[in-house]
Structures are given as C-alpha cells and as structure tokens.
Amino acid sequence: MDYFFSVRARSGDHYSNKLGAARYLAIPPGVQQPVRQHEKPVSEWVGLVQEAACATDEENGHIVVFVHGFNTEQFEMLERHRKIRAGLEAHGFNGVVISFDWPSDGSLLGYNADRADARRSADKLFVHGINRLSRMQTADCRYNIHVLAHSMGTYLVREAMDYADDDHVTAQTSWTTSQIAFVAADVSSKSFTMGNPKTSSLLRRCTRLTCYYSPFDEILSVSEIKRVGVSRRLGRVGMPRDHHEKAVNLYCGAFFNKTRDDYDDGKSASHSWYFDAPRFYEDLHHTLLGKLDREVIPTRARTTQGNLGLIEAP
C-alpha cells in the first residue's frame, strides 16, 4: 500500500491542480490514478502509517515524508513516490514512505504559478503534516520522522518550518525531525549562511540536513533566469562555506557526469536523475538511519577539491 496526503482540490472522483482541502489516501499496488474511493479518515490513515513504520521494542520505526517539486502531476508524484520506496527498500529500508501532494501545473511554463501554490501549500503542510506528526512525538515515541524534498518542494518545507515556529502551540512543543534531505533544491544558497533567519527554524527542528547538489542541473538554471539571476540555487552550488554544523553538502556533479548515460535525455534528467540512481538510495538509506557519521558513509569520499562527494560503487 502507498500512503500520501493531498491538498489538491477534488474534481469529481479525481483531483485537480487547484488548492483544496487536505485528504488522506491509501493506494493499492498497481493502481496508477488515485481516486476518491482511496481516501481514508485521518485517524485510520495515521494508524496505517504507524503500523507500516515497523517500530519494534528494539528499533524505532522510520517515517519518510516526501515533498515533490514543481511541474508534477499527481500520477507523476505517485510514480516517484513508488520509485523512492522501492529504491530505499532495495537497500534494506524497513520503514514507510509517505508523500505530501500539492497542486502543480505540470508545465515548465507554470513555474511562477507553482511558486505561488507552493507558498500557499506550505501552510497546509504545517497544519496537516508537521503539526499532526509533531503530536505523535510523545515521551515514549517509537518513530523517527524524516523529510525528503525535491526541487521546489524544498522551498515549501522551509516555509512550513517557519510557520511551525510562528505557531505558539507547536513552537512550544518539544518535537524534531530526524533527517532532512534536500535534493536539487530550488531555494537560495545564501539563505543557508549561518544565522540566516530564513533557515533558522528548519535547522533548529532537525538532527541533520543533507544537501544533494550538482552544478549540471539545467532545470535550476531555468529557475535562475526566471528570478533574473539574483539568487544562486542551492541544488546547483550547495551551501555557502559559512553554514550550520548540522548541515552537510554532498557534491553529486562528478557522479552524474560519469553515469549520465544511465538516465533519459533532456534537461529534466539533470534535475531528477537522483531518483533513478541506486547509489543515491544507498547513500540516502545510510543518511536516514543516522548510524554513521557523515564522513564515513561508504558511498562518499573527499574530492580533489576537498569537498564531500557521492562516488560510484567499487
């Protein structure tokens, strides 16, 4: 079963690219198009997710919340969700992946509209995701909650964390995400300078933030043009040298160049290849478990420039 919660408006038995009420869905294997009959009451849905997280007396369960980027139709979100789940499970992941599905126009020409939708959806992610998951974190909590965000989804996560700290009740609650992984992030690199107020809430509410980036990302160059080139994207250049000690830069450019023939042609491959690379899932699995220090995860090595980089399997 695949689990996600959506803030796309319902259109008949299907869902549109407009913002609507939050709905919680459980999709059986093989189903390609979510419909109304897959919706569950939220309490039942949460119980199913907790059960799928596989917590035991010896080990905490793991819940990974995936937030997709712009230019993503709902059926594409579900396809990627399943790729992520299968990719992690291939390396021994025993938790559950859930996704946050927000309205996206499904077109490169809709970038600015998607940005506006992402801003509005961030409040929904806070209210129906972060707020609800934070209430699960009691003193005897048996779940580690992680966030995996791609492209414009990283902007949405950053804004949602700000909303969480602006809300008095949530801000006073002792909750945290375990690992946050940003992939091809469509947010400003300079916002990750130490002490920047735009990212202070995000960093305060996680154990570690890992930034997967590549300077060969052509889609993020489109983003830079639309923003008049005033702000370099995190997913292309990584974080500034002066970044928080919780944050990890992971350079993926050399790995992509060596393996680019393994992916589809076109600009989008340079932006989304991570989800077709088994080595990425191996690294992400180590990251989510959090048992190894960032420096000794076996899928990484120091490059000739001294930065930490994703490497091919021996």
Sequence and secondary structure as in RCSB ss.txt:
>XXXX:A:sequence
MDYFFSVRARSGDHYSNKLGAARYLAIPPGVQQPVRQHEKPVSEWVGLVQEAACATDEENGHIVVFVHGFNTEQF
EMLERHRKIRAGLEAHGFNGVVISFDWPSDGSLLGYNADRADARRSADKLFVHGINRLSRMQTADCRYNIHVLAH
SMGTYLVREAMDYADDDHVTAQTSWTTSQIAFVAADVSSKSFTMGNPKTSSLLRRCTRLTCYYSPFDEILSVSEI
KRVGVSRRLGRVGMPRDHHEKAVNLYCGAFFNKTRDDYDDGKSASHSWYFDAPRFYEDLHHTLLGKLDREVIPTR
ARTTQGNLGLIEAP
>XXXX:A:secstr
 EEEEEEEEEETTEEEEEEEEEEEEEE TT  S  GGGEE HHHHHHHHHHHTT  SSS EEEEEEE  SS  HH
HHHHHHHHHHHHHHTTT  SEEEEEE    SSGGGHHHHHHHHHHHHHHHIIIIIHHHHHH  TT  EEEEEEEE
THHHHHHHHHHHHHHHSHHHHTS   EEEEEEES  SBGGGGSTT HHHHHHHHTEEEEEEEE TT HHHHHHHH
HTTT S BHHHH   SS  TTEEEEE HHHHHHHGGGS SSHHHHHHGGGG HHHHHHHHHHHH  S TTT TTE
EE TTS EEE    
